[in-house]
Amino acid sequence: MGRSQSLPRGGDPRFGPDADDTGCPILHVDMDAFFASVEVRHRPELRGRPVVVGGIGPRGVVSSASYEARRYGVRSAMPTARARALCPHAVYLPPDFARYSAASRAVMRIFRDVTPLVEPLSLDEAFLDVAGARRLFGPPSRIARLIRRRVAEEQGLTCSVGVAPSKFVAKLGSTRAKPDGLLVVPATRVLEFLHPLPVAALWGVGERSAEALRRLGLHTVGELAEAPAGLLRRAVGEAAATHLHELAWGRDPRRVSPDQVEKSIGAEVTFDTDVTDPTEIRRALLALAEKVGARLRAAGQVGRTVSLKVRLADFRTVNRSRTLTVPTDTAREMFDTAWALWTALAPGEPVRLVGVRLEGLAAAQETPRQLALGAPERGWREAEAAADAAAARFGRSVIGPASLLGRRDPRRVEKPAGP
């Protein structure tokens, strides 16, 4: 069970939408079943039906499940095969990250209409500091209602919002408010809110550390807060013990950081069956480079280091990288470099997964392009920008490299790679 599933949902009047929001400038906004909801918005005939988005092959993993699917036990990060066993009548869809990115940008614009202090955590969630927006829009809970109303009316999507004195508590609040809810944790009641929660609710507590804490008799946040420091250090180590002790007492001094940018952008694909054919590997790398390039250009970023990730059939993972002389956002350059890395690696074993990532990102407008000696003034970047424009109008599936046409396109089954 994931952390979000382990938390109790709302219903406590002490933390309802009308609770005292004095001293609660932080909002955490989390879109509800985002990928699935965007797909339902795109295909209204799916409304009310269980919808599951993710890898649809035998090794696929669920990225998002509608609440209708969740009633059958389907959860994100669950193997798709398990989801099919639980809910065989659901609609299973491969992810369309171009569509989700566009929806995310529209939602983030609504947030930034309220405050410039927006810190996106992913496509579907962000922290907001609304302290400076009170004079214009009112108290934090009213701002949260405004955001939820605008997201629903303008984007046809729902979101849940936690309002609290700190980022950590606000994020817990939005989780407990799901789906389509609002929860306020008054500054004077933070410990009342925190201490009954399971220890797995704390950031930094995974399954292994949660089990280690439970073996010591520490099942709730309140029990952890009262535990001797030495006991915590033995269970999770010195640094983690200090971190968890502070969170257990509601202390989280981190500010909303609107200038936080992605350090890298990548994508990866897990093959339905282990692959040995270099042609199939080459096609997969090209499709992933296309995806990464489109995301880079949409974000207005370029990067200098191309990384290749290869996971072999025995689950060994190998990473290789190469730094370019000039920053790029073109798929062709990324693909050429990734293929050269693959050729040099030549694993000679069946491959389960490949990934392409661009690191060392910078804003494109702040990184002048340098034309190589003898290179044409217009080339791959202009061609790919034209493809972006066509894809924005007609969909990504209608345009792409000729080698990907007429076959199953890996761009439809890949997932964003983790940082």
C-alpha positions as CSV (number, residue, x, y, z in Angstrom):
1,M,0.0,0.0,0.0
2,G,1.4,3.4,-1.0
3,R,1.7,6.3,1.5
4,S,-1.3,8.1,0.1
5,Q,-3.5,5.0,0.6
6,S,-2.3,4.7,4.2
7,L,-3.5,8.1,5.2
8,P,-7.0,8.5,6.5
9,R,-9.2,10.8,4.4
10,G,-11.1,13.9,5.6
11,G,-14.3,14.2,7.6
12,D,-12.8,15.6,10.8
13,P,-14.5,19.0,11.4
14,R,-11.3,20.4,13.2
15,F,-9.7,20.4,9.8
16,G,-12.6,21.2,7.5
17,P,-12.5,23.8,4.7
18,D,-13.9,26.4,7.2
19,A,-11.3,25.9,9.9
20,D,-9.1,28.8,11.1
21,D,-6.5,29.5,8.3
22,T,-4.6,32.2,10.3
23,G,-0.9,31.6,9.8
24,C,-1.5,29.1,7.0
25,P,0.1,30.7,3.9
26,I,1.1,27.5,2.2
27,L,-1.1,25.6,-0.3
28,H,-0.4,22.2,-1.8
29,V,-2.5,21.6,-4.9
30,D,-2.7,18.1,-6.2
31,M,-4.7,17.2,-9.3
32,D,-7.0,14.2,-8.9
33,A,-6.1,11.1,-10.9
34,F,-4.5,13.5,-13.3
35,F,-3.5,11.4,-16.3
36,A,-6.8,9.4,-16.2
37,S,-8.8,12.6,-15.8
38,V,-7.2,14.3,-18.8
39,E,-7.9,11.2,-20.9
40,V,-11.6,11.3,-19.8
41,R,-11.7,15.0,-20.6
42,H,-10.4,14.1,-24.1
43,R,-12.8,11.2,-24.5
44,P,-16.0,12.2,-22.6
45,E,-17.6,8.8,-23.4
46,L,-15.3,7.3,-20.8
47,R,-16.8,9.3,-18.0
48,G,-18.0,7.1,-15.1
49,R,-16.0,4.1,-16.4
50,P,-12.9,2.7,-14.7
51,V,-9.9,4.1,-16.7
52,V,-6.3,3.0,-16.2
53,V,-3.3,4.8,-17.8
54,G,0.1,3.2,-18.0
55,G,2.2,0.6,-19.8
56,I,-0.3,-1.7,-21.5
57,G,2.2,-4.6,-22.2
58,P,2.8,-7.5,-19.9
59,R,5.5,-5.6,-18.1
60,G,3.6,-2.3,-17.9
61,V,3.0,-0.3,-14.8
62,V,0.0,1.8,-13.9
63,S,0.7,5.5,-14.0
64,S,-2.8,6.7,-13.1
65,A,-6.2,5.2,-12.3
66,S,-9.5,6.9,-12.2
67,Y,-11.4,6.7,-8.9
68,E,-13.8,4.2,-10.5
69,A,-10.8,1.9,-11.1
70,R,-9.5,2.5,-7.6
71,R,-12.7,1.0,-6.1
72,Y,-11.4,-2.3,-7.5
73,G,-8.0,-1.9,-5.8
74,V,-6.1,-0.5,-8.8
75,R,-3.3,1.9,-7.7
76,S,-0.5,3.8,-9.4
77,A,2.8,1.9,-9.6
78,M,0.9,-1.4,-9.6
79,P,1.9,-3.9,-12.4
80,T,-0.7,-3.5,-15.2
81,A,-1.2,-7.3,-15.2
82,R,-2.3,-7.1,-11.6
83,A,-4.6,-4.2,-12.4
84,R,-6.2,-6.2,-15.2
85,A,-6.8,-9.1,-12.8
86,L,-8.5,-6.8,-10.4
87,C,-10.5,-4.8,-12.9
88,P,-10.6,-6.6,-16.3
89,H,-13.5,-4.4,-17.6
90,A,-11.5,-1.1,-17.2
91,V,-10.3,0.9,-20.2
92,Y,-6.5,0.6,-20.5
93,L,-4.8,3.4,-22.2
94,P,-1.1,4.1,-23.0
95,P,0.1,7.5,-21.7
96,D,0.1,10.6,-23.8
97,F,2.6,12.9,-22.1
98,A,2.2,15.7,-24.6
99,R,-1.4,16.0,-23.7
100,Y,-0.7,15.8,-19.9
101,S,2.1,18.5,-20.3
102,A,-0.3,20.8,-22.0
103,A,-2.9,20.4,-19.3
104,S,-0.3,20.9,-16.7
105,R,0.9,24.2,-18.2
106,A,-2.7,25.4,-18.3
107,V,-3.2,24.5,-14.6
108,M,0.1,26.1,-13.5
109,R,-1.0,29.3,-15.3
110,I,-4.0,29.4,-13.1
111,F,-1.8,29.1,-10.0
112,R,0.5,31.9,-11.2
113,D,-2.5,34.1,-11.8
114,V,-2.9,34.0,-8.0
115,T,0.7,34.2,-6.8
116,P,4.1,34.2,-8.5
117,L,5.4,31.9,-5.7
118,V,4.5,28.6,-7.3
119,E,6.8,25.6,-6.9
120,P,5.8,22.7,-9.2
121,L,6.7,19.3,-7.9
122,S,5.6,17.4,-11.0
123,L,3.0,17.7,-13.8
124,D,0.1,17.4,-11.4
125,E,1.1,19.1,-8.1
126,A,2.6,22.3,-6.8
127,F,3.2,24.3,-3.6
128,L,1.9,27.9,-3.5
129,D,2.8,30.6,-1.0
130,V,-0.2,32.9,-0.9
131,A,0.8,35.2,1.9
132,G,1.2,38.1,-0.5
133,A,-2.1,37.4,-2.3
134,R,-4.3,37.9,0.7
135,R,-5.0,41.6,0.1
136,L,-6.2,40.8,-3.5
137,F,-8.0,37.5,-3.1
138,G,-8.7,37.1,0.7
139,P,-7.5,34.5,3.2
140,P,-5.8,31.2,2.1
141,S,-8.9,29.0,2.3
142,R,-10.8,31.4,0.0
143,I,-7.8,31.4,-2.4
144,A,-7.9,27.6,-2.4
145,R,-11.6,27.7,-3.3
146,L,-10.9,30.1,-6.1
147,I,-8.2,27.9,-7.5
148,R,-10.4,24.8,-7.3
149,R,-13.3,26.6,-9.0
150,R,-11.1,27.9,-11.8
151,V,-9.5,24.6,-12.5
152,A,-12.9,22.9,-12.7
153,E,-14.5,25.6,-14.8
154,E,-11.6,26.4,-17.2
155,Q,-10.0,23.0,-17.5
156,G,-12.7,20.5,-16.7
157,L,-10.5,18.9,-14.0
158,T,-10.7,18.5,-10.3
159,C,-8.0,19.1,-7.7
160,S,-7.5,18.7,-3.9
161,V,-5.9,21.4,-1.8
162,G,-4.2,21.3,1.6
163,V,-3.8,24.6,3.5
164,A,-1.3,24.7,6.3
165,P,1.6,26.6,8.0
166,S,4.2,24.5,6.2
167,K,4.9,22.6,3.0
168,F,5.0,19.2,4.6
169,V,1.7,19.6,6.5
170,A,0.0,21.1,3.4
171,K,1.0,18.1,1.3
172,L,-0.5,15.8,3.9
173,G,-3.6,17.9,3.9
174,S,-4.2,17.6,0.2
175,T,-3.8,13.9,0.4
176,R,-6.4,13.6,3.2
177,A,-8.7,15.9,1.2
178,K,-8.8,13.6,-1.9
179,P,-10.7,13.4,-4.1
180,D,-11.9,16.9,-5.0
181,G,-11.6,18.3,-1.5
182,L,-10.1,21.1,0.6
183,L,-8.6,20.6,4.0
184,V,-7.2,23.3,6.4
185,V,-4.8,22.5,9.2
186,P,-4.9,25.4,11.6
187,A,-1.5,26.5,12.9
188,T,-2.6,25.8,16.5
189,R,-3.7,22.2,15.6
190,V,-0.7,20.9,13.6
191,L,0.2,18.3,16.2
192,E,-3.4,17.2,16.6
193,F,-3.4,16.6,12.9
194,L,0.1,14.9,12.7
195,H,0.4,12.7,15.7
196,P,-2.3,10.2,15.1
197,L,-1.0,9.5,11.5
198,P,1.1,6.4,10.7
199,V,4.8,6.8,10.6
200,A,4.7,6.1,6.9
201,A,3.1,9.5,6.4
202,L,6.5,11.2,7.1
203,W,8.7,12.2,4.2
204,G,11.7,10.0,4.1
205,V,10.0,6.9,5.6
206,G,9.8,4.2,3.0
207,E,8.6,0.6,3.5
208,R,11.9,-0.6,5.0
209,S,12.3,2.2,7.5
210,A,8.6,2.1,8.4
211,E,9.0,-1.6,9.2
212,A,12.2,-0.8,11.3
213,L,10.3,1.8,13.3
214,R,7.3,-0.5,13.8
215,R,9.6,-3.2,15.2
216,L,10.6,-0.7,17.8
217,G,6.9,-0.1,18.7
218,L,6.7,3.3,16.8
219,H,3.5,3.0,14.8
220,T,2.3,6.7,14.8
221,V,3.9,10.0,14.2
222,G,3.2,10.9,17.9
223,E,5.0,7.9,19.1
224,L,8.0,8.7,16.9
225,A,7.9,12.3,18.2
226,E,8.3,11.1,21.8
227,A,10.9,8.5,21.1
228,P,14.4,8.9,22.5
229,A,16.9,10.3,20.0
230,G,19.2,7.3,20.4
231,L,16.4,4.8,19.6
232,L,15.7,6.7,16.3
233,R,19.3,6.9,15.4
234,R,19.7,3.1,15.8
235,A,16.6,2.5,13.6
236,V,17.2,4.9,10.7
237,G,20.6,6.6,11.2
238,E,21.7,10.0,12.5
239,A,20.6,12.3,9.6
240,A,17.3,10.6,9.1
241,A,16.6,10.6,12.8
242,T,17.0,14.3,13.1
243,H,14.9,14.9,9.9
244,L,12.0,12.7,11.1
245,H,12.1,14.1,14.6
246,E,11.7,17.7,13.3
247,L,8.8,16.7,10.9
248,A,7.1,14.8,13.7
249,W,6.9,18.0,15.7
250,G,5.6,19.9,12.7
251,R,8.8,21.8,12.0
252,D,9.5,22.3,8.3
253,P,11.2,25.7,7.6
254,R,11.5,25.2,3.8
255,R,10.1,28.0,1.7
256,V,8.3,27.8,-1.6
257,S,11.0,28.0,-4.3
258,P,9.5,29.3,-7.6
259,D,12.8,29.3,-9.4
260,Q,13.3,25.6,-9.0
261,V,13.9,24.1,-12.4
262,E,14.3,20.6,-13.6
263,K,18.0,19.4,-13.7
264,S,17.3,17.0,-16.4
265,I,14.6,15.7,-18.7
266,G,14.3,12.1,-19.8
267,A,12.1,9.2,-20.9
268,E,12.4,5.4,-20.8
269,V,10.6,2.4,-22.1
270,T,10.3,-1.1,-20.8
271,F,9.9,-3.7,-23.6
272,D,7.1,-6.2,-23.4
273,T,9.7,-9.0,-23.9
274,D,13.5,-8.8,-23.7
275,V,15.0,-7.4,-26.8
276,T,18.2,-8.5,-28.6
277,D,17.5,-7.0,-32.1
278,P,19.7,-3.8,-32.5
279,T,17.1,-2.4,-35.0
280,E,14.4,-2.4,-32.3
281,I,16.8,-0.8,-29.8
282,R,17.6,1.8,-32.4
283,R,13.9,2.6,-33.0
284,A,13.2,2.8,-29.3
285,L,16.1,5.2,-28.7
286,L,14.9,7.4,-31.6
287,A,11.4,7.5,-30.3
288,L,12.6,8.4,-26.8
289,A,14.9,11.1,-28.1
290,E,11.9,12.5,-30.0
291,K,9.9,12.6,-26.8
292,V,12.7,14.3,-24.8
293,G,13.3,16.8,-27.5
294,A,9.6,17.8,-27.6
295,R,9.6,18.2,-23.8
296,L,12.7,20.3,-23.9
297,R,11.4,22.7,-26.6
298,A,8.1,23.0,-24.8
299,A,9.9,23.9,-21.6
300,G,12.3,26.3,-23.4
301,Q,15.4,24.5,-22.2
302,V,18.5,23.0,-23.7
303,G,21.1,20.7,-22.2
304,R,24.7,19.5,-22.8
305,T,25.0,15.9,-21.4
306,V,23.2,13.0,-23.1
307,S,22.8,9.9,-20.9
308,L,21.8,6.4,-21.9
309,K,20.2,4.0,-19.5
310,V,20.1,0.2,-20.2
311,R,18.5,-2.4,-18.0
312,L,19.4,-5.9,-18.9
313,A,17.2,-9.0,-18.5
314,D,18.8,-9.9,-15.2
315,F,17.9,-6.3,-13.9
316,R,21.5,-5.1,-13.9
317,T,21.4,-1.4,-14.9
318,V,24.1,0.3,-16.9
319,N,24.4,4.1,-17.5
320,R,26.6,5.9,-19.9
321,S,26.8,9.6,-20.8
322,R,28.6,12.0,-23.1
323,T,28.8,15.8,-22.9
324,L,28.3,17.8,-26.1
325,T,30.3,20.8,-27.1
326,V,27.2,22.9,-27.7
327,P,23.9,22.7,-25.7
328,T,21.0,21.1,-27.7
329,D,17.3,20.5,-27.7
330,T,17.1,18.5,-30.9
331,A,16.1,14.8,-30.9
332,R,18.5,14.1,-33.8
333,E,21.6,15.1,-31.8
334,M,20.4,13.3,-28.7
335,F,19.6,10.1,-30.7
336,D,23.0,10.2,-32.5
337,T,24.8,10.5,-29.2
338,A,22.6,7.8,-27.5
339,W,23.2,5.4,-30.4
340,A,26.9,6.0,-30.3
341,L,26.8,5.2,-26.5
342,W,24.8,2.1,-27.2
343,T,27.2,1.0,-29.9
344,A,30.2,1.5,-27.6
345,L,28.4,-0.4,-24.8
346,A,27.4,-3.3,-27.0
347,P,26.0,-5.3,-24.0
348,G,25.5,-8.5,-26.1
349,E,22.7,-9.6,-23.7
350,P,18.9,-9.3,-23.9
351,V,17.6,-5.8,-22.8
352,R,14.6,-5.1,-20.7
353,L,14.6,-1.3,-20.7
354,V,16.3,1.7,-22.4
355,G,16.2,5.3,-21.5
356,V,17.5,8.6,-22.9
357,R,18.1,11.7,-20.7
358,L,19.5,15.2,-21.2
359,E,21.2,16.8,-18.3
360,G,22.9,20.1,-17.5
361,L,19.8,22.1,-18.5
362,A,19.7,25.8,-19.1
363,A,17.2,28.3,-20.5
364,A,17.3,28.2,-24.3
365,Q,17.0,32.0,-24.6
366,E,20.0,32.4,-22.4
367,T,22.1,30.0,-24.4
368,P,23.0,31.4,-27.8
369,R,23.2,28.8,-30.6
370,Q,26.6,28.5,-32.2
371,L,26.5,27.6,-35.9
372,A,29.2,25.0,-36.7
373,L,31.5,25.7,-39.6
374,G,29.9,24.7,-42.9
375,A,26.6,23.8,-41.2
376,P,23.3,25.0,-42.9
377,E,21.5,27.9,-41.3
378,R,18.4,25.7,-41.0
379,G,18.5,22.1,-40.0
380,W,17.1,19.5,-37.6
381,R,16.0,22.0,-35.0
382,E,13.8,23.9,-37.4
383,A,12.4,20.6,-38.8
384,E,11.5,19.4,-35.3
385,A,10.0,22.8,-34.3
386,A,7.7,22.5,-37.4
387,A,6.8,19.0,-36.3
388,D,6.0,20.4,-32.8
389,A,3.6,22.9,-34.4
390,A,1.9,20.1,-36.4
391,A,1.7,17.8,-33.4
392,A,0.1,20.6,-31.3
393,R,-2.7,20.9,-33.9
394,F,-3.2,17.3,-35.0
395,G,-1.6,15.1,-32.3
396,R,1.9,13.7,-31.9
397,S,1.0,10.4,-33.6
398,V,0.5,12.0,-37.0
399,I,4.1,13.1,-37.5
400,G,7.5,11.7,-36.7
401,P,10.5,10.0,-38.1
402,A,9.7,7.7,-41.1
403,S,11.3,4.7,-39.3
404,L,8.7,4.9,-36.6
405,L,5.7,5.0,-39.0
406,G,3.5,2.0,-39.6
407,R,4.8,0.2,-36.5
408,R,4.1,0.2,-32.8
409,D,5.5,3.5,-31.7
410,P,7.6,3.3,-28.4
411,R,6.6,6.9,-27.8
412,R,3.1,5.7,-26.8
413,V,4.3,3.3,-24.1
414,E,7.2,5.1,-22.6
415,K,7.2,6.9,-19.3
416,P,9.1,10.0,-18.0
417,A,12.3,8.8,-16.3
418,G,12.9,9.8,-12.7
419,P,15.5,12.5,-11.8
